[in-house]
Amino acid sequence: MLGILVQLPTDPAVLAKADSVKTSFSQKLSALSEMSGADLLKAATSGIANVALKVVIALLIFWVGRWLIRRVRKLLERIMTRRNVDISLRAFLMSLVNITLMLFLIITIIGVLGIDTTSFIALFASAGLAIGMALSGTLQNFAGGVMILLFRPFRVGDFIEAQGQSGTVKEIQLIHTLLNTPDNKTILLPNGPVSTGIINNYSREPRRRVDWTFGIAYGDDYDLARTTIAELLAADERVAKDPAPFIALSALADSSVNIVVRAWVDSSEYWNVYFDMNERVYKVFSTKGLNIPFPQMDVHLYKEGGAE
């Protein structure tokens, strides 16, 4: 003989709920059995009319909601176009807004039809939490990309320094920023740390100041050196006349008299002016009798017994 063991629930709360459902169902069956045919037809007609009214209201809400969503999308698109938001970011934001508003509209319609929306909201919340935890790093980089594309601390073509790397911005993506280094290497920087870290944008301003420090030997003519440097700067059309270049004696160092030089140039000409000036000073100083010193050390020799 085969025996089947059925485990019945023993929780009082579960048993009480089951009894309540059973009682309610029995009461409804009893009420239906006592109703006449006319009453049943009337109840059925009322129920159908009620459902039809809910469907009509749901359809009306759907069409109005769709119209409002289209209006919001057009308004948002005009705002982003006016503010020159990046095309890739614009398309993503439009899709995100459309999906969010459509989900809200669907949940509203389900509620109007009389269906409990609590389970749907809990499902969406659970899915969002799971996706967020799985993609936490990626979402951080995505948020950083959105901030960069919105506030534009740098643009494509700018030479920047960020996260210990420097180079020309080649492309700004939603997750990464691509840098092209001076030696033609491509570096991918995650946008999360870039957006929250220090960014040095060398191309943001139209002008940059070039700094030099030139040394001459002790005993050389400082006034001649100063005049020579001023003439070299004046002869270079790339050097701005206003503000005028600054030349001063900065330090009496161990082996040289140091002269600090500062001049303003266009940002695109920074390195060209810097290297050209170094070359000209090196060539012209020797023709003027000015010496560029190198580190020196005096050595004293003493004979045995203490006498020099």
Secondary structure, DSSP 8 states (H G I E B T S, - for coil): -----------HHHHHHHHHHHHHHHHHHHHHHHS-HHHHHHHHHHHHHHHHHHHHHHHHHHHHHHHHHHHHHHHHHHHHHHTT--HHHHHHHHHHHHHHHHHHHHHHHHHHTT---HHHHHHHHHHHHHHHHHTHHHHHHHHHHHHHHHH-SS-TT-EEEETTEEEEEEEE-SSEEEEE-TTS-EEEEEHHHHHHS-EEETTSSSEEEEEEEEEE-TTS-HHHHHHHHHHHHHH-TTB-SSS--EEEEEEE-SS-EEEEEEEEEEGGGHHHHHHHHHHHHHHHHHHTT--------------TTS--
